[in-house]
């Protein structure tokens, strides 16, 4: 009987130690963008024949943005956009420093939120590698922010996600 009590006690103590050790690995707060970070599609042209989409994206929020993630749906009823359009399909931009970083479109120099409120950026995406028609684009803003004295590229949350239905115009 004493052996069972010791075995159960040892198991409880080990579980407590394991919990204390593992809880140090989990971040306390999930980094997020400030409330009011937002992008919008001001204008688009979806050329199905040449398989290109021309998007004019505007910052209609209150804060500067460092870039955005863009994904598309390839089925009409699809709820989650899974087809990445950021790489390597970005063909052209408005002449600013635009680059692909971590499957996102970065606007301006790295480590800066240069895409300010009321700014616009026209981008052209080549869809020929997808080989299917797209029905919706989801755009999620991203910002450079200091977290724990480190500069990080933060993906804004679900509240900032723009879901724009697109239809062929040609």
KEPALUM-734106 format. One line per field, with one value per residue (C-alpha): residue in three letters; x, y, z; residue number from 0. Coordinates in steps of 0.001 Angstrom, whole numbers, padded with zeros to 6 digits, always signed. Layout:
BEGIN
code = [ALA,...]
x = [X,...]
y = [Y,...]
z = [Z,...]
pos = [NUM,...]
% end
This chain:
BEGIN
code = [UNK,UNK,UNK,UNK,UNK,UNK,UNK,UNK,UNK,UNK,UNK,UNK,UNK,UNK,UNK,UNK,UNK,UNK,UNK,UNK,UNK,UNK,UNK,UNK,UNK,UNK,UNK,UNK,UNK,UNK,UNK,UNK,UNK,UNK,UNK,UNK,UNK,UNK,UNK,UNK,UNK,UNK,UNK,UNK,UNK,UNK,UNK,UNK,UNK,UNK,UNK,UNK,UNK,UNK,UNK,UNK,UNK,UNK,UNK,UNK,UNK,UNK,UNK,UNK,UNK,UNK,UNK,UNK,UNK,UNK,UNK,UNK,UNK,UNK,UNK,UNK,UNK,UNK,UNK,UNK,UNK,UNK,UNK,UNK,UNK,UNK,UNK,UNK,UNK,UNK,UNK,UNK,UNK,UNK,UNK,UNK,UNK,UNK,UNK,UNK,UNK,UNK,UNK,UNK,UNK,UNK,UNK,UNK,UNK,UNK,UNK,UNK,UNK,UNK,UNK,UNK,UNK,UNK,UNK,UNK,UNK,UNK,UNK,UNK,UNK,UNK,UNK,UNK,UNK,UNK,UNK,UNK,UNK,UNK,UNK,UNK,UNK,UNK,UNK,UNK,UNK,UNK,UNK,UNK,UNK,UNK,UNK,UNK,UNK,UNK,UNK,UNK,UNK,UNK,UNK,UNK,UNK,UNK,UNK,UNK,UNK,UNK,UNK,UNK,UNK,UNK,UNK,UNK,UNK,UNK]
x = [+000000,+002848,+004399,+001224,+001041,+004693,+004171,+001135,+002928,+005966,+003765,+002030,+005355,+006797,+003676,+003988,+007669,+006956,+004128,+006340,+009143,+006902,+004932,+008140,+008237,+004755,+004553,+002394,+000931,+000431,+001799,-000839,-001184,-002760,-006517,-007318,-004750,-006563,-006115,-008663,-008819,-009515,-009699,-009000,-009011,-009022,-007935,-008842,-007528,-003973,-004299,-003353,-004938,-004229,-004896,-004764,-004398,-004946,-004163,-007455,-006357,-004812,-001299,+001509,+001876,+005029,+003349,+000623,-000044,-002275,-003978,-006774,-009554,-009774,-013291,-016460,-017569,-014106,-014099,-010344,-008016,-005045,-003397,-000494,-000224,+002765,+005493,+006689,+003770,+004252,+005083,+005095,+004584,+004346,+008115,+008513,+010703,+008471,+009871,+008741,+009583,+008265,+005527,+004330,+004580,+006772,+006196,+009109,+012432,+012588,+012069,+009876,+006117,+006383,+002905,+001157,-002573,-004199,-001333,-002022,+000064,-000838,+000396,+000068,+000002,+000593,-001865,-000591,+001197,-002104,-003811,-007299,-009686,-009710,-012880,-011689,-008511,-007765,-005350,-003859,-001787,+001592,+003695,+007225,+006972,+009293,+008437,+010748,+013414,+013427,+012031,+009518,+007298,+003837,+000817,-002304,-005200,-008462,-010113,-007798,-008270,-009819,-011841,-012576,-014590,-013209,-014782,-013302,-013468,-012129]
y = [+000000,+002395,+001635,+002706,+005979,+006704,+005859,+008160,+010941,+010631,+010796,+013961,+015637,+014740,+016075,+019372,+019719,+018898,+021464,+024174,+023440,+023332,+026477,+028487,+027544,+028856,+032607,+034532,+036970,+036408,+039452,+041251,+044446,+047534,+047793,+049825,+048192,+047629,+047250,+047354,+046513,+049860,+048450,+045191,+043723,+039943,+038931,+035230,+034955,+035996,+034647,+037856,+039898,+043603,+044795,+048320,+047903,+050871,+051336,+052490,+051929,+054193,+052687,+052071,+048566,+046715,+044420,+041854,+038164,+037289,+033956,+032910,+030355,+028124,+026805,+028844,+027386,+027268,+028950,+029019,+030570,+028242,+029203,+031567,+034403,+036229,+034014,+033854,+035426,+039123,+040679,+044401,+047087,+050867,+051439,+051362,+048817,+045748,+042332,+038857,+037861,+034784,+034334,+037908,+041090,+043588,+047226,+049567,+048746,+045805,+046602,+049647,+050161,+052427,+051745,+054595,+055336,+056615,+055231,+052899,+050280,+048635,+045048,+042506,+038784,+036035,+033184,+030862,+028605,+027991,+026691,+027364,+030261,+032088,+033234,+035218,+036821,+037084,+039821,+039972,+043014,+042519,+044967,+045242,+045525,+045342,+042403,+041481,+043897,+042105,+043416,+040901,+040660,+040301,+038929,+040874,+038892,+037649,+041043,+042650,+040032,+041358,+038863,+040169,+038200,+038507,+037805,+037698,+041036,+039880]
z = [+000000,+000840,-002554,-004382,-002410,-003211,-006892,-007209,-005282,-007537,-010636,-009349,-008507,-011934,-013679,-011764,-012679,-016321,-016422,-014886,-017361,-020465,-019536,-019969,-023669,-024493,-025215,-022775,-025307,-029003,-030848,-032870,-034859,-033321,-033679,-036763,-039053,-042325,-046085,-048888,-052581,-054201,-057708,-059516,-062991,-063318,-066820,-067096,-070652,-069775,-066229,-064441,-061714,-061335,-057784,-056409,-052666,-050356,-046677,-045183,-041588,-038975,-038966,-041407,-042782,-043808,-046309,-046753,-047273,-050216,-050854,-053204,-053419,-056496,-055836,-055594,-052244,-050661,-047248,-046578,-049134,-049565,-052864,-052202,-054727,-053225,-054553,-057256,-059095,-058274,-061627,-061151,-058593,-058532,-058509,-054736,-053056,-053187,-052394,-051422,-047818,-046010,-048665,-048256,-050291,-048426,-049334,-048764,-047153,-044748,-041070,-041785,-041973,-045020,-046493,-044678,-044325,-047556,-049698,-052625,-054398,-057707,-058038,-060843,-060071,-062642,-062106,-064849,-062349,-060552,-063675,-062301,-062022,-058683,-056962,-053945,-052639,-048933,-047923,-044426,-043430,-041753,-039711,-038377,-034591,-031616,-029382,-026476,-027823,-031193,-034455,-035809,-038859,-037310,-039169,-038250,-036846,-038295,-037668,-040238,-042974,-046171,-048234,-051727,-054290,-057808,-061184,-064649,-066417,-069782]
pos = [0,1,2,3,4,5,6,7,8,9,10,11,12,13,14,15,16,17,18,19,20,21,22,23,24,25,26,27,28,29,30,31,32,33,34,35,36,37,38,39,40,41,42,43,44,45,46,47,48,49,50,51,52,53,54,55,56,57,58,59,60,61,62,63,64,65,66,67,68,69,70,71,72,73,74,75,76,77,78,79,80,81,82,83,84,85,86,87,88,89,90,91,92,93,94,95,96,97,98,99,100,101,102,103,104,105,106,107,108,109,110,111,112,113,114,115,116,117,118,119,120,121,122,123,124,125,126,127,128,129,130,131,132,133,134,135,136,137,138,139,140,141,142,143,144,145,146,147,148,149,150,151,152,153,154,155,156,157,158,159,160,161,162,163,164,165,166,167,168,169]
% end
